[in-house]
Amino acid sequence: MQKKLKIILKKNDLLLNNMAKKKAFALRINEELLKAVEKWAADEFRSTNGQLEWMLNKCLKDVKRQPKKKEDK
């Protein structure tokens, strides 16, 4: 039982260490645009912030401008 718990804790530590650090910033956005994003987020069961992050990642991927991962640098 303790061995399984240690393995789970190690996996969780790896996941936390690999998560990107997030930086807060203010965003000024048109009210109608924000409402559309909020609706899309709700339809996808995401938070508005999560939806915006997903949209930005998708756009960066589509134009091949994704940030490099730490191991790729």
LOLUM-93632 format. One record per residue: x negated, y, z of N, C-alpha, C in turn; residue in three letters. Coordinates in steps of 0.1 Angstrom, whole numbers, padded with zeros to 4 digits, always signed. Each point is the difference from the previous one (the first is absolute). Layout:
# LOLUM-93632
XYZXYZXYZALA ...
END
This chain:
# LOLUM-93632
-0008-0012+0000+0008+0012+0000-0009+0013+0000MET -0010+0000+0009-0009+0012+0000-0008+0002-0013GLN -0004-0012-0006-0007+0001-0012+0009+0006-0011LYS +0012-0003-0001+0009+0005-0010+0002+0015+0003LYS +0002+0004+0012+0001+0014+0004-0012+0008-0004LEU -0012-0005+0002-0012+0007-0004-0001+0002-0015LYS +0004-0011-0007+0000+0002-0015+0010+0010-0005ILE +0012+0001+0006+0010+0010-0003-0005+0014+0003ILE -0007+0001+0012-0005+0013+0004-0011+0005-0010LEU -0009-0010-0004-0010+0004-0009+0006+0004-0014LYS +0010-0006-0004+0007+0003-0013+0006+0014+0001LYS +0006+0003+0012+0006+0013+0002-0011+0011+0000ASN -0011-0003+0006-0011+0010+0001-0005+0003-0015ASP -0001-0011-0008-0005+0002-0014+0010+0009-0007LEU +0013-0003+0002+0010+0008-0007+0000+0015+0004LEU -0002+0002+0013+0000+0014+0005-0013+0007-0005LEU -0011-0007-0001-0012+0006-0005+0000+0003-0015ASN +0008-0008-0007+0001+0002-0015+0010+0010-0004ASN +0009+0004+0010+0010+0010-0004-0006+0013-0002MET +0005+0007-0010-0006+0013-0003+0004+0010+0011ALA -0010+0009+0003+0003+0010+0009+0010+0010-0007LYS +0009+0005+0008+0010+0009-0006-0002+0014+0005LYS +0002+0010-0008-0002+0014+0003+0014+0007-0002LYS +0004+0007+0010+0013+0007-0001-0003+0014-0007ALA +0010+0004-0008-0001+0013-0006+0015+0005-0003PHE +0001+0013-0001+0014+0005-0003+0002+0000-0015ALA +0012-0003-0004+0004-0001-0014+0012+0009-0003LEU -0002+0009-0009+0012+0009-0003+0006-0007-0013ARG +0013-0003+0001+0006-0007-0011+0014+0006-0002ILE +0004+0000-0013+0014+0004-0003+0010-0008+0007ASN +0011+0006+0005+0009-0007+0008+0007-0012-0008GLU +0004+0003-0013+0006-0011-0008-0009-0011-0002GLU -0013+0003-0003-0010-0011-0002-0002-0008+0013LEU +0000+0006+0011-0001-0007+0013+0012-0009+0002LEU +0012+0005-0003+0012-0008+0002-0001-0013-0009LYS -0005+0002-0013-0001-0011-0009-0010-0010+0005ALA -0011+0004+0006-0010-0009+0005+0006-0007+0012VAL +0007+0007+0009+0006-0006+0012+0009-0011-0004GLU +0009+0003-0010+0009-0010-0005-0007-0012-0005LYS -0010+0002-0008-0008-0011-0006-0006-0008+0011TRP -0006+0006+0010-0006-0006+0011+0010-0009+0008ALA +0012+0005+0002+0010-0007+0007+0004-0012-0008ALA +0002+0001-0013+0003-0011-0009-0010-0011+0000ASP -0013+0004+0003-0011-0010+0000-0004-0004+0014GLU +0008+0004+0010-0002-0003+0014-0014+0005+0005PHE -0004+0012-0005-0012+0006+0004+0003+0013+0007ARG -0010+0005+0008+0001+0014+0005-0003+0009-0012SER +0004+0013+0002-0003+0010-0010-0015+0001-0002THR -0008+0000+0011-0014+0001-0001-0006-0012-0007ASN +0005-0012+0003-0004-0013-0006+0003+0001-0015GLY +0011+0005-0004+0004+0001-0014-0009+0010-0007GLN -0003+0011+0005-0009+0010-0006-0014-0006-0002LEU -0005-0008+0010-0013-0006+0000+0000-0011-0011GLU +0011-0008-0001+0001-0010-0011+0000+0007-0013TRP +0008+0011-0002+0001+0007-0013-0014+0005-0004MET -0007+0006+0010-0014+0005-0004-0009-0011-0003LEU +0000-0011+0007-0009-0011-0003+0003-0006-0014ASN +0013-0001-0003+0004-0005-0013-0004+0009-0012LYS +0001+0013+0002-0004+0010-0010-0015-0001-0002CYS -0008-0001+0011-0014+0000-0001-0004-0013-0007LEU +0007-0011+0003-0004-0013-0006+0003+0001-0015LYS +0012+0006-0004+0004+0001-0014-0010+0008-0008ASP -0007+0010+0006-0010+0008-0008-0014-0004+0003VAL -0001-0012+0007-0013-0006+0004-0009+0010+0007LYS +0006+0006+0011-0007+0010+0008+0001-0004+0015ARG +0002-0013+0003+0001-0005+0013-0013+0003+0008GLN +0001+0004+0013-0012+0001+0007-0007-0014+0002PRO -0013+0000+0000-0007-0012+0001+0001-0005+0014LYS +0001-0013+0002+0000-0007+0013-0014+0001+0006LYS -0001-0001+0013-0012+0001+0007-0011-0009-0005LYS +0004-0013-0003-0009-0010-0005-0005+0003-0014GLU +0008+0008-0008-0003+0003-0014-0010+0012-0001ASP -0001+0008+0011-0009+0012-0001-0014-0003-0001LYS 
END
